[in-house]
Amino acid sequence: MSKINEAGVRWWKVRFQQQGLADAFESALLELLPDGDWELYNDYDPDGILLEAVRKIGIECRGCFFSGDGLFPQKTGIKRKDGRLVAKEGYGGNFYEVPFK
């Protein structure tokens, strides 16, 4: 797995609010991430790969109606784009670059 994907997964693992399942979440997310560009975001609910990773470790999550509560902070996400990691935390948060090298 690439260092950039590993860094993105570590970033989410720290923010994952089910600490007893954090290692399983990390493994599932690493397995699901493609080697190209991706985005992992929790508005009020996780979607896409983030939702798939949660379901893969046995957490029932609808992906709608505030189902991310207790799993992830709201309005938070990270994306891999053109060889960079860029993240945002919370409502009105600024985007910042996440180091991975």
C-alpha positions as CSV (number, residue, x, y, z in Angstrom):
1,M,0.0,0.0,0.0
2,S,1.2,3.5,-0.7
3,K,2.5,5.8,2.0
4,I,-0.1,8.4,1.0
5,N,-3.0,6.0,1.5
6,E,-1.5,4.8,4.8
7,A,-1.3,8.4,6.0
8,G,-4.9,9.1,5.0
9,V,-6.1,6.1,6.9
10,R,-4.0,7.0,10.0
11,W,-5.6,10.5,9.8
12,W,-9.1,8.9,9.9
13,K,-8.2,6.3,12.5
14,V,-7.4,9.1,15.0
15,R,-10.8,10.6,14.4
16,F,-12.8,7.4,14.5
17,Q,-14.8,7.5,17.6
18,Q,-15.2,3.7,18.2
19,Q,-11.7,3.1,19.7
20,G,-12.3,-0.6,20.4
21,L,-12.8,-1.0,16.6
22,A,-10.1,1.4,15.4
23,D,-7.6,-1.3,14.3
24,A,-10.3,-3.2,12.4
25,F,-11.5,0.1,10.8
26,E,-7.9,0.9,9.8
27,S,-7.5,-2.5,8.1
28,A,-10.8,-2.3,6.3
29,L,-10.2,1.2,5.0
30,L,-6.7,0.4,3.8
31,E,-8.0,-2.6,1.9
32,L,-10.7,-0.5,0.2
33,L,-8.8,2.5,-0.9
34,P,-7.7,2.7,-4.6
35,D,-4.2,3.6,-5.6
36,G,-5.5,6.8,-7.3
37,D,-7.4,9.8,-6.2
38,W,-10.2,9.4,-3.5
39,E,-12.2,11.3,-1.0
40,L,-13.4,10.2,2.5
41,Y,-15.9,12.6,4.0
42,N,-18.4,12.6,6.8
43,D,-20.9,15.4,6.5
44,Y,-23.5,14.1,8.9
45,D,-23.1,10.7,7.5
46,P,-20.3,8.8,5.9
47,D,-20.6,7.8,2.3
48,G,-18.7,5.9,-0.4
49,I,-15.6,4.1,0.8
50,L,-15.9,5.5,4.3
51,L,-19.4,4.0,4.7
52,E,-18.2,0.7,3.1
53,A,-15.3,0.4,5.6
54,V,-17.7,0.9,8.6
55,R,-20.1,-1.7,7.3
56,K,-17.2,-4.1,6.6
57,I,-16.3,-4.2,10.3
58,G,-19.8,-4.9,11.3
59,I,-21.2,-1.5,12.3
60,E,-24.7,-0.9,11.1
61,C,-24.7,2.5,9.5
62,R,-27.5,3.8,7.2
63,G,-25.5,6.5,5.5
64,C,-28.3,8.9,6.1
65,F,-30.1,10.8,8.9
66,F,-27.1,11.6,11.1
67,S,-25.8,8.0,11.1
68,G,-22.3,9.2,11.5
69,D,-22.9,10.4,15.0
70,G,-20.7,8.5,17.4
71,L,-18.5,7.3,14.6
72,F,-16.9,10.4,13.1
73,P,-16.8,14.1,13.7
74,Q,-19.2,16.0,11.4
75,K,-18.1,18.1,8.4
76,T,-14.8,16.3,8.4
77,G,-12.8,14.7,5.6
78,I,-9.7,14.0,3.7
79,K,-8.9,13.5,0.1
80,R,-6.1,12.3,-2.1
81,K,-5.8,14.4,-5.2
82,D,-2.9,14.7,-7.6
83,G,-0.4,13.1,-5.1
84,R,-1.4,15.4,-2.2
85,L,-3.5,14.8,0.9
86,V,-5.8,17.7,1.9
87,A,-8.1,17.6,4.9
88,K,-10.8,19.7,6.6
89,E,-12.1,19.4,10.1
90,G,-15.5,20.6,11.3
91,Y,-18.0,23.2,10.2
92,G,-16.2,26.1,8.6
93,G,-12.8,24.5,9.0
94,N,-10.0,25.4,6.6
95,F,-8.4,22.9,4.3
96,Y,-4.8,22.0,5.1
97,E,-2.2,19.7,3.6
98,V,-1.5,16.5,5.5
99,P,2.2,15.4,5.3
100,F,2.8,11.8,4.4
101,K,6.4,11.4,3.3
